[in-house]
């Protein structure tokens, strides 16, 4: 899969079969679209592509982060689908200022050579998000590319959508979120050195620096795989008000593990939220709560094994 991050000097000559959208989460609905794109491109002897945005338009306008997947994790998942191209459009003032006509003609037709395009029925683009599927259909009718508007996908009569998954995460329904994703909801990254406060009070942690995200804040029961073995853990995600922490971190106390993990990349499945973030009066109260969190995490994880 070739990744294109800058289309300024790009002009693809090979015909492209593509789908365009946020693809946040790369959930089961997205996965079906991607497989259809790959199959169609093979039959039509074109190249397959997913066109997405970074940052996601909704996040750009909201000015706060609620993405289900980081762009790095999204790339890692999409690499498994046998796509020819992943085209990541920079969602910035320059892109926003383009009219819907400019977006279609300059980017989709002239630069990316789109011959078949799949979108959801609510896809919007161009200046003030004024472009809609109807604009794309007009170009399709004039023979520039074929157009497919994707049907909604459901599980148990509930529509699969990134919005539903975000709501499930906030509501501590990780079972629903994972079911829609088709895999456990997780966070991942490289283990970094922390302030060693956990080690000093008897709870050493594996730390990952994350982008601040309003979906995750508090203490969670989690699990991970290290050298092929599964380990359970309790993790704090977010800021540390007790120590006036300004860095948004994932800090996991991994049960029954004492090895060196620095610089390794680990993925942690989020099983359940235990409690909200709390500012403690001192170290003794913090240790008291961590002991309770460990016991609760072990209880939850035993039930989920």
FIDO-194636 format. One record per residue (C-alpha): x, y, z; residue number from 1; residue in three letters. Coordinates in steps of 0.2 Angstrom, whole numbers, plus 5000, padded with zeros to 4 digits. Layout:
N
+------+------+------+-----+------+
:   px :   py :   pz :  nr : rest :
+------+------+------+-----+------+
:    X :    Y :    Z : NUM :  ala :
...
+------+------+------+-----+------+
This chain:
305
+------+------+------+-----+------+
:   px :   py :   pz :  nr : rest :
+------+------+------+-----+------+
: 5000 : 5000 : 5000 :   1 :  unk :
: 5008 : 5016 : 4994 :   2 :  unk :
: 5004 : 5031 : 5006 :   3 :  unk :
: 5002 : 5048 : 4998 :   4 :  unk :
: 5002 : 5062 : 5011 :   5 :  unk :
: 5005 : 5077 : 4999 :   6 :  unk :
: 4995 : 5079 : 4983 :   7 :  unk :
: 5003 : 5095 : 4978 :   8 :  unk :
: 5014 : 5088 : 4964 :   9 :  unk :
: 5004 : 5072 : 4962 :  10 :  unk :
: 4995 : 5067 : 4946 :  11 :  unk :
: 4991 : 5048 : 4945 :  12 :  unk :
: 4990 : 5041 : 4928 :  13 :  unk :
: 4982 : 5024 : 4932 :  14 :  unk :
: 4963 : 5024 : 4934 :  15 :  unk :
: 4958 : 5023 : 4952 :  16 :  unk :
: 4943 : 5015 : 4961 :  17 :  unk :
: 4941 : 5024 : 4978 :  18 :  unk :
: 4931 : 5027 : 4993 :  19 :  unk :
: 4932 : 5044 : 5002 :  20 :  unk :
: 4928 : 5048 : 5020 :  21 :  unk :
: 4934 : 5049 : 5038 :  22 :  unk :
: 4936 : 5031 : 5041 :  23 :  unk :
: 4937 : 5034 : 5059 :  24 :  unk :
: 4939 : 5017 : 5068 :  25 :  unk :
: 4940 : 5007 : 5052 :  26 :  unk :
: 4924 : 4998 : 5059 :  27 :  unk :
: 4915 : 4984 : 5051 :  28 :  unk :
: 4905 : 4995 : 5039 :  29 :  unk :
: 4921 : 5003 : 5033 :  30 :  unk :
: 4929 : 4986 : 5031 :  31 :  unk :
: 4915 : 4980 : 5020 :  32 :  unk :
: 4917 : 4996 : 5009 :  33 :  unk :
: 4936 : 4993 : 5008 :  34 :  unk :
: 4934 : 4975 : 5003 :  35 :  unk :
: 4922 : 4980 : 4989 :  36 :  unk :
: 4934 : 4993 : 4983 :  37 :  unk :
: 4948 : 4981 : 4982 :  38 :  unk :
: 4937 : 4968 : 4973 :  39 :  unk :
: 4930 : 4981 : 4961 :  40 :  unk :
: 4947 : 4988 : 4956 :  41 :  unk :
: 4953 : 4970 : 4953 :  42 :  unk :
: 4938 : 4967 : 4941 :  43 :  unk :
: 4940 : 4983 : 4932 :  44 :  unk :
: 4959 : 4982 : 4931 :  45 :  unk :
: 4961 : 4999 : 4941 :  46 :  unk :
: 4970 : 5003 : 4957 :  47 :  unk :
: 4961 : 5003 : 4973 :  48 :  unk :
: 4962 : 5018 : 4985 :  49 :  unk :
: 4955 : 5025 : 5001 :  50 :  unk :
: 4955 : 5044 : 5002 :  51 :  unk :
: 4954 : 5051 : 5020 :  52 :  unk :
: 4958 : 5066 : 5030 :  53 :  unk :
: 4970 : 5072 : 5043 :  54 :  unk :
: 4964 : 5079 : 5055 :  55 :  unk :
: 4946 : 5073 : 5053 :  56 :  unk :
: 4935 : 5087 : 5047 :  57 :  unk :
: 4924 : 5085 : 5063 :  58 :  unk :
: 4939 : 5087 : 5074 :  59 :  unk :
: 4946 : 5101 : 5065 :  60 :  unk :
: 4930 : 5111 : 5067 :  61 :  unk :
: 4927 : 5106 : 5085 :  62 :  unk :
: 4944 : 5110 : 5090 :  63 :  unk :
: 4945 : 5095 : 5101 :  64 :  unk :
: 4950 : 5077 : 5098 :  65 :  unk :
: 4938 : 5063 : 5099 :  66 :  unk :
: 4946 : 5051 : 5086 :  67 :  unk :
: 4944 : 5033 : 5088 :  68 :  unk :
: 4960 : 5029 : 5080 :  69 :  unk :
: 4976 : 5039 : 5078 :  70 :  unk :
: 4982 : 5041 : 5060 :  71 :  unk :
: 4996 : 5029 : 5064 :  72 :  unk :
: 4985 : 5016 : 5070 :  73 :  unk :
: 4973 : 5019 : 5055 :  74 :  unk :
: 4987 : 5016 : 5043 :  75 :  unk :
: 4993 : 5000 : 5052 :  76 :  unk :
: 4975 : 4993 : 5051 :  77 :  unk :
: 4973 : 4998 : 5032 :  78 :  unk :
: 4989 : 4990 : 5027 :  79 :  unk :
: 4980 : 4973 : 5030 :  80 :  unk :
: 4967 : 4976 : 5016 :  81 :  unk :
: 4978 : 4974 : 5000 :  82 :  unk :
: 4975 : 4992 : 4995 :  83 :  unk :
: 4986 : 5000 : 4982 :  84 :  unk :
: 4985 : 5018 : 4989 :  85 :  unk :
: 4980 : 5027 : 5005 :  86 :  unk :
: 4978 : 5045 : 5001 :  87 :  unk :
: 4979 : 5057 : 5016 :  88 :  unk :
: 4972 : 5074 : 5012 :  89 :  unk :
: 4978 : 5088 : 5024 :  90 :  unk :
: 4962 : 5095 : 5031 :  91 :  unk :
: 4968 : 5113 : 5032 :  92 :  unk :
: 4962 : 5131 : 5028 :  93 :  unk :
: 4968 : 5128 : 5010 :  94 :  unk :
: 4958 : 5113 : 5007 :  95 :  unk :
: 4943 : 5121 : 5016 :  96 :  unk :
: 4944 : 5136 : 5005 :  97 :  unk :
: 4941 : 5125 : 4989 :  98 :  unk :
: 4924 : 5126 : 4981 :  99 :  unk :
: 4915 : 5109 : 4979 : 100 :  unk :
: 4918 : 5111 : 4960 : 101 :  unk :
: 4937 : 5114 : 4963 : 102 :  unk :
: 4938 : 5099 : 4975 : 103 :  unk :
: 4930 : 5087 : 4962 : 104 :  unk :
: 4939 : 5094 : 4947 : 105 :  unk :
: 4956 : 5098 : 4953 : 106 :  unk :
: 4958 : 5084 : 4966 : 107 :  unk :
: 4947 : 5069 : 4962 : 108 :  unk :
: 4947 : 5070 : 4943 : 109 :  unk :
: 4964 : 5079 : 4938 : 110 :  unk :
: 4976 : 5074 : 4952 : 111 :  unk :
: 4969 : 5057 : 4958 : 112 :  unk :
: 4961 : 5051 : 4941 : 113 :  unk :
: 4946 : 5044 : 4950 : 114 :  unk :
: 4935 : 5032 : 4939 : 115 :  unk :
: 4924 : 5025 : 4952 : 116 :  unk :
: 4920 : 5033 : 4968 : 117 :  unk :
: 4911 : 5026 : 4984 : 118 :  unk :
: 4904 : 5038 : 4998 : 119 :  unk :
: 4891 : 5038 : 5012 : 120 :  unk :
: 4875 : 5047 : 5009 : 121 :  unk :
: 4880 : 5061 : 5021 : 122 :  unk :
: 4898 : 5064 : 5014 : 123 :  unk :
: 4901 : 5083 : 5013 : 124 :  unk :
: 4916 : 5093 : 5006 : 125 :  unk :
: 4922 : 5109 : 4999 : 126 :  unk :
: 4920 : 5127 : 5006 : 127 :  unk :
: 4909 : 5127 : 5021 : 128 :  unk :
: 4906 : 5109 : 5018 : 129 :  unk :
: 4894 : 5114 : 5004 : 130 :  unk :
: 4898 : 5100 : 4993 : 131 :  unk :
: 4886 : 5085 : 4994 : 132 :  unk :
: 4883 : 5068 : 4986 : 133 :  unk :
: 4872 : 5077 : 4974 : 134 :  unk :
: 4886 : 5087 : 4967 : 135 :  unk :
: 4896 : 5071 : 4964 : 136 :  unk :
: 4881 : 5062 : 4956 : 137 :  unk :
: 4881 : 5077 : 4943 : 138 :  unk :
: 4899 : 5073 : 4938 : 139 :  unk :
: 4895 : 5054 : 4937 : 140 :  unk :
: 4880 : 5058 : 4926 : 141 :  unk :
: 4892 : 5067 : 4914 : 142 :  unk :
: 4903 : 5052 : 4913 : 143 :  unk :
: 4918 : 5058 : 4924 : 144 :  unk :
: 4917 : 5043 : 4936 : 145 :  unk :
: 4904 : 5030 : 4941 : 146 :  unk :
: 4897 : 5033 : 4958 : 147 :  unk :
: 4891 : 5021 : 4972 : 148 :  unk :
: 4882 : 5027 : 4988 : 149 :  unk :
: 4885 : 5015 : 5001 : 150 :  unk :
: 4871 : 5008 : 5011 : 151 :  unk :
: 4871 : 5008 : 5030 : 152 :  unk :
: 4878 : 4993 : 5039 : 153 :  unk :
: 4870 : 4987 : 5055 : 154 :  unk :
: 4872 : 4975 : 5070 : 155 :  unk :
: 4857 : 4969 : 5080 : 156 :  unk :
: 4847 : 4982 : 5071 : 157 :  unk :
: 4859 : 4996 : 5077 : 158 :  unk :
: 4868 : 5006 : 5063 : 159 :  unk :
: 4887 : 5004 : 5064 : 160 :  unk :
: 4894 : 5021 : 5064 : 161 :  unk :
: 4909 : 5030 : 5071 : 162 :  unk :
: 4897 : 5041 : 5081 : 163 :  unk :
: 4889 : 5026 : 5089 : 164 :  unk :
: 4907 : 5019 : 5093 : 165 :  unk :
: 4912 : 5035 : 5102 : 166 :  unk :
: 4896 : 5036 : 5112 : 167 :  unk :
: 4899 : 5018 : 5117 : 168 :  unk :
: 4916 : 5022 : 5123 : 169 :  unk :
: 4910 : 5037 : 5133 : 170 :  unk :
: 4896 : 5026 : 5140 : 171 :  unk :
: 4909 : 5013 : 5146 : 172 :  unk :
: 4901 : 5000 : 5134 : 173 :  unk :
: 4917 : 4993 : 5127 : 174 :  unk :
: 4908 : 4977 : 5122 : 175 :  unk :
: 4897 : 4987 : 5110 : 176 :  unk :
: 4912 : 4997 : 5103 : 177 :  unk :
: 4922 : 4982 : 5100 : 178 :  unk :
: 4908 : 4973 : 5092 : 179 :  unk :
: 4906 : 4987 : 5079 : 180 :  unk :
: 4924 : 4988 : 5076 : 181 :  unk :
: 4926 : 4970 : 5073 : 182 :  unk :
: 4941 : 4969 : 5085 : 183 :  unk :
: 4944 : 4975 : 5103 : 184 :  unk :
: 4945 : 4994 : 5106 : 185 :  unk :
: 4963 : 4998 : 5110 : 186 :  unk :
: 4977 : 5011 : 5112 : 187 :  unk :
: 4995 : 5008 : 5107 : 188 :  unk :
: 5011 : 5016 : 5107 : 189 :  unk :
: 5030 : 5016 : 5112 : 190 :  unk :
: 5034 : 5014 : 5130 : 191 :  unk :
: 5042 : 5029 : 5137 : 192 :  unk :
: 5051 : 5034 : 5153 : 193 :  unk :
: 5039 : 5042 : 5165 : 194 :  unk :
: 5042 : 5052 : 5182 : 195 :  unk :
: 5045 : 5035 : 5191 : 196 :  unk :
: 5032 : 5040 : 5204 : 197 :  unk :
: 5022 : 5024 : 5202 : 198 :  unk :
: 5038 : 5014 : 5205 : 199 :  unk :
: 5042 : 5024 : 5221 : 200 :  unk :
: 5025 : 5020 : 5229 : 201 :  unk :
: 5025 : 5001 : 5223 : 202 :  unk :
: 5015 : 5002 : 5207 : 203 :  unk :
: 5027 : 5003 : 5192 : 204 :  unk :
: 5019 : 5008 : 5176 : 205 :  unk :
: 5022 : 5006 : 5157 : 206 :  unk :
: 5019 : 5024 : 5150 : 207 :  unk :
: 5013 : 5029 : 5133 : 208 :  unk :
: 5011 : 5047 : 5127 : 209 :  unk :
: 4995 : 5050 : 5119 : 210 :  unk :
: 4986 : 5064 : 5110 : 211 :  unk :
: 4973 : 5072 : 5122 : 212 :  unk :
: 4956 : 5063 : 5118 : 213 :  unk :
: 4940 : 5067 : 5126 : 214 :  unk :
: 4934 : 5049 : 5124 : 215 :  unk :
: 4946 : 5043 : 5137 : 216 :  unk :
: 4949 : 5049 : 5154 : 217 :  unk :
: 4950 : 5040 : 5171 : 218 :  unk :
: 4955 : 5023 : 5177 : 219 :  unk :
: 4952 : 5007 : 5166 : 220 :  unk :
: 4954 : 4988 : 5167 : 221 :  unk :
: 4965 : 4984 : 5152 : 222 :  unk :
: 4975 : 4969 : 5144 : 223 :  unk :
: 4990 : 4967 : 5133 : 224 :  unk :
: 5001 : 4954 : 5125 : 225 :  unk :
: 5020 : 4954 : 5129 : 226 :  unk :
: 5031 : 4941 : 5120 : 227 :  unk :
: 5016 : 4931 : 5115 : 228 :  unk :
: 5009 : 4931 : 5133 : 229 :  unk :
: 4993 : 4939 : 5139 : 230 :  unk :
: 4995 : 4951 : 5154 : 231 :  unk :
: 4981 : 4960 : 5163 : 232 :  unk :
: 4983 : 4978 : 5170 : 233 :  unk :
: 4975 : 4993 : 5177 : 234 :  unk :
: 4978 : 5010 : 5168 : 235 :  unk :
: 4976 : 5028 : 5171 : 236 :  unk :
: 4972 : 5038 : 5155 : 237 :  unk :
: 4973 : 5057 : 5155 : 238 :  unk :
: 4981 : 5070 : 5166 : 239 :  unk :
: 4987 : 5068 : 5184 : 240 :  unk :
: 4979 : 5081 : 5195 : 241 :  unk :
: 4987 : 5075 : 5211 : 242 :  unk :
: 5004 : 5080 : 5204 : 243 :  unk :
: 4998 : 5095 : 5193 : 244 :  unk :
: 5002 : 5084 : 5178 : 245 :  unk :
: 5001 : 5094 : 5161 : 246 :  unk :
: 5005 : 5079 : 5150 : 247 :  unk :
: 4991 : 5067 : 5144 : 248 :  unk :
: 4997 : 5049 : 5147 : 249 :  unk :
: 4992 : 5031 : 5147 : 250 :  unk :
: 5000 : 5023 : 5162 : 251 :  unk :
: 4997 : 5004 : 5165 : 252 :  unk :
: 5002 : 4994 : 5180 : 253 :  unk :
: 5004 : 4977 : 5173 : 254 :  unk :
: 5001 : 4963 : 5184 : 255 :  unk :
: 5014 : 4949 : 5187 : 256 :  unk :
: 5027 : 4957 : 5176 : 257 :  unk :
: 5043 : 4965 : 5180 : 258 :  unk :
: 5053 : 4966 : 5163 : 259 :  unk :
: 5060 : 4981 : 5154 : 260 :  unk :
: 5048 : 4987 : 5141 : 261 :  unk :
: 5056 : 5004 : 5136 : 262 :  unk :
: 5055 : 5008 : 5118 : 263 :  unk :
: 5044 : 4993 : 5114 : 264 :  unk :
: 5027 : 4996 : 5106 : 265 :  unk :
: 5013 : 4989 : 5115 : 266 :  unk :
: 4994 : 4988 : 5112 : 267 :  unk :
: 4982 : 4988 : 5126 : 268 :  unk :
: 4964 : 4982 : 5124 : 269 :  unk :
: 4952 : 4993 : 5135 : 270 :  unk :
: 4940 : 4982 : 5144 : 271 :  unk :
: 4930 : 4993 : 5156 : 272 :  unk :
: 4931 : 5010 : 5165 : 273 :  unk :
: 4933 : 5009 : 5184 : 274 :  unk :
: 4931 : 5027 : 5189 : 275 :  unk :
: 4934 : 5045 : 5184 : 276 :  unk :
: 4951 : 5054 : 5187 : 277 :  unk :
: 4952 : 5061 : 5205 : 278 :  unk :
: 4963 : 5073 : 5214 : 279 :  unk :
: 4970 : 5065 : 5230 : 280 :  unk :
: 4975 : 5074 : 5246 : 281 :  unk :
: 4991 : 5065 : 5246 : 282 :  unk :
: 5002 : 5049 : 5243 : 283 :  unk :
: 4993 : 5039 : 5256 : 284 :  unk :
: 4976 : 5042 : 5249 : 285 :  unk :
: 4982 : 5039 : 5231 : 286 :  unk :
: 4990 : 5022 : 5236 : 287 :  unk :
: 4973 : 5017 : 5245 : 288 :  unk :
: 4963 : 5021 : 5229 : 289 :  unk :
: 4976 : 5012 : 5217 : 290 :  unk :
: 4975 : 4996 : 5228 : 291 :  unk :
: 4956 : 4997 : 5226 : 292 :  unk :
: 4958 : 5000 : 5207 : 293 :  unk :
: 4969 : 4985 : 5206 : 294 :  unk :
: 4957 : 4974 : 5215 : 295 :  unk :
: 4942 : 4980 : 5204 : 296 :  unk :
: 4952 : 4978 : 5188 : 297 :  unk :
: 4957 : 4960 : 5193 : 298 :  unk :
: 4938 : 4956 : 5196 : 299 :  unk :
: 4933 : 4964 : 5180 : 300 :  unk :
: 4946 : 4955 : 5170 : 301 :  unk :
: 4943 : 4938 : 5178 : 302 :  unk :
: 4925 : 4940 : 5172 : 303 :  unk :
: 4930 : 4944 : 5155 : 304 :  unk :
: 4943 : 4930 : 5153 : 305 :  unk :
+------+------+------+-----+------+
